[in-house]
Amino acid sequence: MSGGNEGYSVGQVAKIAKVTVRTLHHYDGIGLLSPSGRTAAGYRRYRDGDLDRLQQILFYRALGFPLEEIAAILDDPDSRPRDHLRRQHALLRDRIRQLEELATAVEHAMEAEKMGIQLTPEEKFELFGPDYDESWEQEAEQRWGNTEAWAESQRRTGSYSKEDWARIQVEADALNERLAAALKAGLPASGEEAMDLAEEHRRHICDNFYDCTPAIHRGLGCLYTDDPRFTANFEKLAEGLAVWLREAITANADRIERAGA
């Protein structure tokens, strides 16, 4: 879509930027984004430079900046376009880091509560990080609280100490590193080594929490790719690991079922 020599109408800009006309009117009213021109009839006409400014506004808004602060940033006479790009890059990197840390905390908490961890609030925050949220406990119980696996896990983990949980976490981390290394080495998810690692993953659950049947394990594999919180944590270890592990789990479950047929 081109604005031609007359520029862009407010409706065209709203469509391009995926904002409402009311939003553009508001930005104009507070002096944050005023169109460079008007038609003879007084209608707003936006130029390319106006659209560039709108793009900057929407970026800072997405990062949570208030409109007053955005105006101060954009109207700083000493700020150049390159300065904005550097600032935006730094802000994005910081946001990515925060989201990665939160994803790790979410996975730890959901895995822990799904398995019935009996820890004090202080121990939960120590083991799972400062972003731990007790509301995840309710989510886990709502999803799995009526299953036999949940009940078994509650019985078994009720006597676990903080040291037991620390050992389990170390074992899980070591296994995750081996899974990531296998993927990075180019091993196929359906290969023997990948299936053996998937079996170790299943056995780790069986040994510490509940009887993780091949069918239950398949469900966990799907959870790792369907829930973005789990996926993000695996992706931190290696790109594509969540999908690779799900496929390895499926291949291993098929292998076990064929052997028992």
Secondary structure, 3 states (H helix, E strand, C coil): CCCCCCCECHHHHHHHHCCCHHHHHHHHHCCCCCCCEECCCCCEEECHHHHHHHHHHHHHHHCCCCHHHHHHHHCCCCCCHHHHHHHHHHHHHHHHHHHHHHHHHHHHHHHHHHCCCCCCHHHHHHHHCCCCCCHHHHHHHHHHCCCHHHHHHHHHHCCCCHHHHHHHHHHHHHHHHHHHHHHHCCCCCCCHHHHHHHHHHHHHHHHHCCCCCHHHHHHHHHHHHHCHHHHHHHHHHCCCHHHHHHHHHHHHHHHHHHHHC
